[in-house]
Amino acid sequence: MRETVNAAGLPQPTAVDLLKWYDRHARDMPWRVSPAAQGAGARPDPYRIWLSEVMLQQTTVAAVTAYFQRFIARWPAVIDLASAEDADVMGEWAGLGYYARARNLLKCARVVVAEHDGQFPREHAALLKLPGIGPYTAAAISAIAFDAPEVVVDGNVERVMARLHDIHTPLPSAKPQLIAAATALTPLQRPGDYAQAVMDLGATICTPRNPACGICPWREPCVARMAGTAAELPKKTPKKAKPIRLGIAYVVQRSDGAILLERREDRGLLGGMLGWPGSDWAEEAPAPAPPLEADWQGLSEEARHTFTHFHLRLGIEIAQVGMDAAPSRGQFTPLSEFQPGHLPTVMRKVFDLSRGVLRGMG
């Protein structure tokens, strides 16, 4: 017989209670099919679920929404994305960060079209074989798109489980314990809605700071609420300080207004993205690496950007050159075709600092 109370003497949490809350309070998202719409027979689109989940990796819903809507407007189905030009997709992704996701997005779309007749596989194991899809994303697609009882655990779910069970083991060591707690609650009925419900709970009520315990559908069974420890959970192992790397960006404008840009190699940070020719990024001052000989003028300001593992500080050198300039790398892009919005964020910062010196930029 199932216990009705937990070890702390509180009632056991149930998926039913959370789903009742979700039916009333589900967030409205462009990739989501609401509980009411599903009750009327609508089903989630696996393409939209996949696209949103890839975009949401290490990125907030607020940051992703506009990108998702642009992608869907331009490439409404996986077959459209699979046939897109790499440069167009990378340009639309610019500013969203973690650019390997965009490269894998294209690879995955093309595999789905070529090997699965344009249909995403339903099974978790088959999804894991697709480029760029790891255990979390495969579980999310299986659960949300196909209503399979897969366990979906993101940062929101980890926080909810840590508080619900008052788990004080710091992350990442606590992950197995938190996954086990999430697994025990995942229902066979409506697992897709349940997965989204837990994530919504963490995003709107069981928030990192000042959780709204008084209106939480799981307030009664929450052990951390009773213990008064909810606000301090989950605990995390302190991160090491990020190192600082230095580099130089070279901004070149030809006499006809054209801008010198180069596309980075597909591998590595900012792989496949347009940017300014530059030096290596190193923890010591890098050796100069201008793309051509010119009268270089250094800006007094530097572009600063933080990546996952380091802080970057880019010095900026600017040169105006004639029509006969022959750079060792990169290509000149006519001013009429230059789209600053297609630059990754760090390169856009260089442009913003340089635009007052460039002709035709205002």
Residue pairs with C-beta under 8 A, 6 or more apart in sequence:
2 12
3 12
4 11
4 12
5 11
5 12
6 12
6 221
6 223
8 166
8 223
8 226
8 227
10 220
10 221
10 222
10 223
10 226
11 220
11 221
12 221
13 164
13 185
13 218
13 221
13 222
14 185
15 185
15 186
15 187
15 190
15 194
16 187
17 217
17 218
18 194
18 197
18 198
18 201
18 217
18 218
19 187
19 190
19 193
19 194
19 197
20 217
21 197
21 201
21 217
22 35
22 193
22 194
22 196
22 197
22 200
23 35
23 36
25 200
25 204
26 32
26 34
26 35
26 193
26 196
26 197
26 200
27 61
27 200
27 203
27 204
28 34
29 52
29 61
29 65
30 48
30 65
30 68
30 69
30 72
31 44
31 45
31 48
31 49
31 51
31 52
31 68
32 44
32 196
33 42
33 43
33 44
35 193
38 44
38 193
44 144
44 145
44 192
45 145
46 119
46 120
46 141
46 145
46 146
47 77
47 78
47 120
48 68
48 72
49 140
49 141
49 144
49 145
50 78
50 108
50 120
50 133
50 137
50 141
50 145
51 68
51 71
51 72
51 81
51 105
52 64
52 68
53 137
53 140
53 141
54 101
54 104
54 105
54 108
54 132
54 137
55 64
55 67
55 68
55 71
55 96
55 101
56 64
57 98
57 101
57 137
58 97
58 98
58 308
59 96
59 97
59 98
61 203
63 96
64 96
67 92
67 93
67 96
70 92
71 81
71 92
74 80
74 84
74 88
74 92
75 81
75 84
77 118
78 109
78 112
78 113
78 118
78 120
79 113
79 118
81 89
81 105
81 106
81 109
82 106
82 109
82 110
82 112
82 113
82 114
82 118
84 106
86 106
86 272
87 263
87 274
89 102
89 105
89 106
90 99
90 102
90 103
90 272
90 273
90 274
90 342
91 274
91 339
91 341
91 342
92 342
93 99
93 101
93 102
93 105
94 273
94 274
94 341
94 342
94 343
94 344
94 345
94 348
95 341
95 344
95 345
95 348
96 102
97 344
97 345
98 308
99 269
99 270
99 271
99 272
99 273
99 344
100 132
100 271
101 132
102 272
103 132
103 266
103 271
103 272
104 131
104 132
105 132
107 131
107 132
108 130
108 131
108 132
108 133
111 130
111 131
112 118
112 119
112 120
112 130
120 127
120 141
120 145
121 127
121 130
122 142
122 145
122 146
122 148
123 142
123 148
124 138
124 139
124 142
124 148
124 150
127 133
127 137
127 138
127 141
127 142
128 134
128 135
128 138
133 141
136 152
136 153
136 154
138 150
139 150
139 151
139 152
139 153
139 195
140 150
140 152
140 195
142 148
142 150
143 149
143 150
143 152
143 191
143 192
143 194
143 195
144 152
144 192
144 195
144 196
145 192
146 192
147 190
147 191
147 192
148 191
148 192
149 186
149 187
149 188
149 191
150 186
150 191
150 195
151 179
151 182
151 183
151 186
152 182
152 195
152 198
152 199
153 161
153 175
153 178
153 179
153 182
154 199
155 202
156 198
156 199
156 201
156 202
156 203
156 206
157 178
157 182
157 198
157 199
157 202
158 171
158 174
158 175
158 178
158 234
159 202
159 206
159 208
159 233
159 234
160 198
160 201
160 202
160 206
160 218
161 167
161 178
161 181
161 182
162 174
162 178
162 224
162 233
162 234
162 235
163 206
163 211
163 222
163 223
163 224
163 225
163 229
163 230
163 233
163 234
164 181
164 218
164 221
164 222
164 223
164 224
165 181
165 223
165 224
166 223
166 224
166 227
166 229
166 233
167 174
167 177
167 178
167 181
167 233
167 234
168 229
168 233
168 235
169 177
169 235
170 234
170 235
170 236
170 237
171 178
171 234
171 235
171 236
171 237
172 237
173 237
174 234
174 235
178 234
182 198
185 194
185 198
186 194
186 195
187 194
201 216
201 217
201 218
205 211
205 212
205 215
205 216
206 212
206 216
206 230
209 231
210 231
211 230
211 231
213 219
213 222
213 225
213 230
216 222
216 225
219 225
222 230
224 230
224 233
242 306
242 309
242 310
242 311
243 283
243 309
243 310
243 311
244 283
244 310
244 311
244 312
244 313
245 281
245 282
245 283
245 310
245 311
245 312
245 313
246 281
246 282
246 283
246 284
246 285
246 286
246 312
246 313
246 314
246 315
247 278
247 279
247 280
247 281
247 282
247 286
247 312
247 313
247 314
247 315
248 278
248 279
248 286
248 288
248 289
248 314
248 315
248 316
248 317
249 275
249 276
249 277
249 278
249 303
249 314
249 315
249 316
249 317
249 347
249 350
250 260
250 276
250 277
250 278
250 289
250 290
250 291
250 296
250 317
250 318
250 319
251 259
251 260
251 276
251 316
251 317
251 318
251 319
251 350
251 351
251 354
251 357
251 358
252 259
252 260
252 277
252 291
252 292
252 294
252 318
252 319
252 321
252 325
252 327
252 330
253 259
253 260
253 318
253 319
253 320
253 321
253 358
253 359
254 260
254 320
254 321
254 322
254 323
254 325
254 332
255 320
255 321
255 322
255 323
256 323
256 334
256 335
257 334
257 335
257 359
257 360
258 332
258 333
258 334
258 335
259 332
259 333
259 335
259 338
259 358
260 276
260 277
260 291
260 327
260 330
260 331
260 332
260 333
261 274
261 275
261 276
261 277
261 330
261 331
261 332
261 333
261 338
262 274
262 275
262 276
262 277
262 291
262 329
262 330
262 331
263 272
263 273
263 274
263 275
264 270
264 271
264 272
264 273
264 274
264 275
265 271
265 272
266 272
269 307
270 344
270 346
270 347
273 343
273 344
273 347
274 342
274 343
274 344
274 347
275 343
275 344
275 346
275 347
276 347
276 350
277 289
277 290
277 291
277 327
277 329
277 330
278 289
278 314
279 286
279 287
279 288
279 289
280 286
280 287
280 289
281 312
290 296
290 317
290 319
291 327
291 328
291 329
291 330
292 319
292 321
292 325
292 326
292 327
292 328
294 319
294 320
294 321
294 325
295 319
295 320
296 317
296 318
296 319
297 317
297 318
297 319
297 357
298 315
298 316
298 317
298 318
299 315
299 316
299 317
299 318
299 353
299 354
299 357
301 316
301 353
302 313
302 314
302 315
302 316
302 353
303 312
303 313
303 314
303 316
303 346
303 349
303 350
303 353
304 311
304 312
304 313
304 314
304 349
305 311
305 312
305 314
305 345
305 346
305 349
306 312
312 346
314 346
314 349
314 350
316 350
316 353
316 354
318 354
318 357
318 358
320 359
325 332
335 360
340 348
340 351
341 348
343 351
355 361
355 362
